[in-house]
């Protein structure tokens, strides 16, 4: 199976990940204003006020999903989009390049912790930096980089609520100038539990103390459409689609609404997955903000799982619950 082509049935997910959000007056929670503190979700207003802070590193994490000319779609680097206009001072973090393991047959496979830390260091990130991540769509790509930074032990990182569209809607300028930062020094204090492999997922099926959460659209979860080798979802998984986390502008819904989407205990183990660990990272980001303390992302997700006939899947409409 070619892992860089997506079937025509991916249109729903493409819109989910790359749709440009409209302007909105959505209110977001207040964030700390002290120079050395930062919430894990910041507004465009906050970023505008802090853009020149010397310790602040802003990174554009855009990945574009485009027609491949063969009836499917390919995910490609957002570098060209970045070059056309990005938030001033922002560097470009390439999930299709050195932030993934290019030797793996799976798209967006996680590199070694040391390789990832080296790539982030090259972008100017140091242990004492603060980092704000964004993308041009609905922040799932940025959330994947957020999750990997937390995986290697770096916590001073935030997502821009609403991504690049929120910045533009505020009337803020874009730049076509590339960002040049001195290389940083970023150490690794690994949290291995934040990334999950297929063996842990398989062992979790049937364990009532562990929740497995599918972040793909409900129609895909139910097996009514399929982007991977087999339709449906991992056996026993529930569904909280990434789109259910966002309002119509692409910004995070209020915490009170988000809490209603998740039913497990905050201290219990939770595993999120999707197709390649991108939308799953957005779910994991929100769950972490809500106080879930033991969340892991199955980064290989259905790319790997659906291709292995020995791993159980379900497509019955009555199985699991949905978040929409």
C-alpha positions in Angstrom: 0.0 0.0 0.0 1.3 3.5 -0.9 1.4 5.5 2.3 1.6 9.0 0.7 -1.7 8.7 -1.3 -5.1 9.2 0.2 -8.2 7.8 -1.5 -11.0 10.1 -2.7 -13.0 9.2 0.4 -10.6 11.4 2.4 -12.4 14.6 1.5 -14.1 14.9 4.9 -10.8 14.5 6.8 -9.0 16.9 4.4 -11.5 19.6 5.1 -11.2 18.8 8.8 -7.4 19.2 8.8 -6.8 22.0 6.3 -10.0 24.0 6.1 -9.3 27.7 6.6 -11.3 29.0 9.5 -13.6 32.1 9.3 -13.4 35.2 11.5 -15.2 34.9 14.8 -15.7 36.7 18.1 -15.2 33.5 20.0 -14.0 34.1 23.5 -11.1 32.1 24.8 -9.9 31.6 28.4 -7.7 34.3 29.7 -4.0 33.5 29.7 -1.3 34.5 32.1 0.4 37.8 31.2 3.6 37.5 33.1 6.6 37.6 30.8 7.8 34.1 31.8 4.5 32.3 31.9 2.3 31.0 29.0 -0.9 29.0 28.8 -0.8 25.9 26.5 -3.4 27.7 24.3 -2.8 31.3 23.4 -4.8 33.8 21.5 -3.7 35.9 18.5 -4.0 38.9 20.7 -1.6 37.4 23.3 0.9 36.4 20.5 0.8 39.9 19.0 1.6 41.4 22.4 4.5 38.9 23.0 5.9 38.4 19.5 9.1 40.3 20.3 9.8 38.5 23.6 13.4 37.3 23.2 12.7 33.8 24.5 9.7 33.2 22.3 10.1 30.9 19.3 7.1 30.8 16.9 6.9 27.9 14.5 4.6 27.3 11.5 3.8 23.6 11.3 1.6 23.6 8.2 1.2 20.5 6.0 -0.9 20.7 2.9 -3.2 18.0 1.5 -3.5 18.3 -2.3 -4.9 16.3 -5.2 -2.3 13.9 -6.5 -3.6 13.8 -10.1 -4.6 10.1 -9.7 -7.9 10.5 -8.0 -6.4 10.6 -4.5 -4.6 13.1 -2.3 -1.1 13.6 -1.0 0.2 15.3 2.1 3.0 17.7 1.2 5.2 20.1 3.0 3.7 23.5 3.8 7.0 25.3 3.0 5.6 27.0 -0.1 2.6 28.2 1.9 4.9 29.5 4.6 7.0 31.3 2.0 3.9 33.1 0.7 3.2 34.6 4.1 3.6 33.6 7.8 3.5 35.2 11.2 6.5 37.5 11.5 9.5 35.9 13.2 8.1 32.4 12.7 10.3 29.6 11.5 9.1 26.5 9.6 8.7 23.1 11.3 8.5 20.5 8.6 6.5 17.4 9.6 7.0 15.9 6.2 10.8 16.4 6.6 13.2 16.2 9.6 10.4 16.1 12.2 9.5 12.6 11.0 11.3 9.4 10.3 11.9 9.4 6.6 13.1 5.8 6.6 9.7 4.4 7.8 7.1 3.2 5.3 4.5 5.0 7.4 3.7 8.7 6.9 4.7 11.0 9.8 6.5 8.2 11.7 8.1 9.5 14.9 11.9 10.0 14.7 14.1 9.0 17.7 13.9 11.5 20.6 17.4 12.6 19.9 16.7 13.3 16.2 13.6 15.2 17.1 15.4 17.3 19.7 18.2 18.0 17.3 15.6 19.2 14.6 13.9 21.5 17.1 17.2 22.8 18.4 18.1 23.7 14.8 14.9 25.8 14.7 16.2 27.8 17.7 14.4 26.0 20.5 16.4 25.7 23.8 15.5 24.4 27.2 14.6 27.9 28.4 12.6 28.9 25.3 8.9 29.4 25.1 7.4 28.0 21.9 4.1 28.8 20.1 3.0 26.5 17.3 0.4 27.1 14.6 -0.6 25.9 11.2 -2.8 27.2 8.4 -5.7 24.9 9.1 -7.2 23.6 12.3 -4.2 23.1 14.4 -3.9 19.3 14.2 -0.4 19.5 12.6 0.7 21.9 15.2 -0.8 19.7 17.9 1.4 16.8 16.7 4.5 18.9 17.2 3.2 20.0 20.6 2.8 16.4 21.6 6.2 15.4 20.5 7.8 18.3 22.4 6.0 17.2 25.5 7.1 13.6 24.8 10.8 14.6 25.0 10.1 16.6 28.2 9.6 20.1 27.0 6.6 21.8 28.5 6.9 25.5 27.7 4.9 25.1 24.5 1.5 26.4 23.3 -0.8 26.2 20.4 -2.2 29.4 18.7 -5.9 29.1 19.1 -7.5 29.2 15.7 -4.1 29.0 14.0 -3.0 31.3 11.2 -6.6 32.2 10.3 -7.1 33.7 13.7 -4.0 35.8 13.3 -5.2 37.1 9.9 -8.7 37.7 11.2 -7.2 40.0 13.9 -5.7 42.1 11.1 -2.2 41.2 11.9 0.5 41.3 9.2 2.2 38.4 7.5 5.8 38.2 6.5 7.6 36.6 3.6 11.0 36.9 5.3 12.5 33.6 6.4 13.3 33.4 10.1 17.0 33.0 11.1 17.6 31.9 14.7 20.8 30.7 16.3 20.6 26.9 17.0 19.3 26.2 20.5 20.3 23.5 23.0 17.4 21.2 23.8 17.8 18.2 26.2 15.7 15.1 26.3 13.8 14.0 29.4 11.7 11.3 27.7 8.1 10.5 28.7 7.8 7.2 26.9 4.2 6.7 28.0 3.0 9.5 25.8 3.6 7.5 22.6 1.8 4.1 22.2 2.6 1.1 19.9 0.3 -1.5 18.5 1.2 -4.0 21.2 0.0 -1.7 24.0 -3.2 -1.0 22.0 -3.9 -4.7 21.5 -3.3 -5.4 25.2 -5.7 -2.6 26.1 -8.7 -4.0 24.2 -11.2 -5.4 26.7 -9.5 -3.6 29.6 -12.3 -1.5 31.2 -9.7 0.7 32.9 -8.3 1.9 29.6 -10.2 4.1 27.0 -9.3 3.9 23.3 -10.5 6.9 21.4 -10.8 7.3 17.6 -10.3 10.9 16.5 -11.5 10.4 12.9 -14.9 11.5 11.5 -17.9 9.6 12.7 -18.6 8.2 9.2 -15.2 6.7 9.1 -15.5 5.3 12.6 -18.7 3.6 11.7 -17.2 2.1 8.5 -19.4 4.1 6.1 -16.3 5.4 4.5 -12.7 4.1 4.5 -9.3 5.7 4.1 -7.2 2.7 5.1 -6.9 -1.0 4.3 -10.0 -2.0 6.3 -13.1 0.0 7.2 -14.2 0.8 10.8 -12.3 1.3 14.0 -10.1 -0.5 16.5 -12.2 -2.9 18.4 -13.7 -1.4 21.5 -12.8 2.2 20.6 -15.2 5.1 21.2 -15.3 8.1 18.8 -14.6 11.7 19.6 -14.0 13.3 16.2 -11.4 16.0 16.1 -13.9 18.3 14.4 -16.1 18.1 17.6 -13.4 19.9 19.6 -13.6 23.1 17.5 -16.2 25.8 16.9 -17.2 27.1 13.5 -14.1 29.4 13.4 -11.7 26.5 14.0 -11.0 27.7 17.6 -11.2 25.5 20.7 -14.7 25.1 22.2 -15.1 26.2 25.8 -13.9 23.7 28.4 -17.4 23.0 29.7 -18.5 21.8 26.2 -15.3 19.8 25.7 -15.7 18.0 29.0 -19.0 16.6 27.8 -17.3 14.8 24.9 -15.1 12.6 27.2 -16.5 10.1 29.7 -13.5 8.4 31.2 -11.9 9.1 34.5 -9.3 11.8 34.5 -6.7 9.6 36.1 -7.4 6.6 33.9 -5.2 5.6 30.9 -6.5 6.9 27.6 -5.1 6.1 24.1 -6.0 8.3 21.1 -5.5 7.3 17.5 -6.6 8.3 13.9 -4.9 7.5 10.6 -1.4 8.7 11.2 -1.4 10.2 14.7 -2.2 13.8 13.6 -5.9 14.3 14.6 -5.2 12.0 17.6 -2.6 14.5 18.8 -5.3 17.3 18.7 -7.5 15.1 20.9 -4.6 14.4 23.2 -3.8 18.1 23.5 -7.4 18.9 24.5 -7.6 16.1 27.0 -4.4 17.3 28.6 -5.8 20.8 28.9 -8.9 19.2 30.5 -6.8 17.5 33.2 -6.5 14.0 31.8 -3.2 12.8 33.3 -2.4 9.6 31.4 -2.9 10.1 27.7 -0.9 8.3 25.0 -1.1 8.7 21.2 -0.9 5.7 19.0 1.1 7.5 16.3 1.1 4.7 13.7 -2.7 4.5 14.0 -4.8 2.9 11.2 -1.9 3.2 8.7 -0.4 0.3 10.6 -3.4 -1.3 12.4 -5.8 -1.7 9.4 -3.0 -3.2 7.3 -2.5 -6.1 9.7 -5.4 -8.6 9.3 -4.5 -10.1 12.7 -5.4 -6.9 14.6 -9.2 -6.6 15.4 -11.4 -4.0 13.9 -15.1 -3.3 14.1 -17.5 -1.5 11.8 -20.8 -2.2 13.5 -22.8 1.0 14.1 -23.9 -0.1 17.5 -20.3 -0.4 18.9 -18.8 2.4 20.9 -20.1 6.0 21.3 -19.5 9.1 19.3 -18.6 12.6 20.4 -20.9 14.4 18.0 
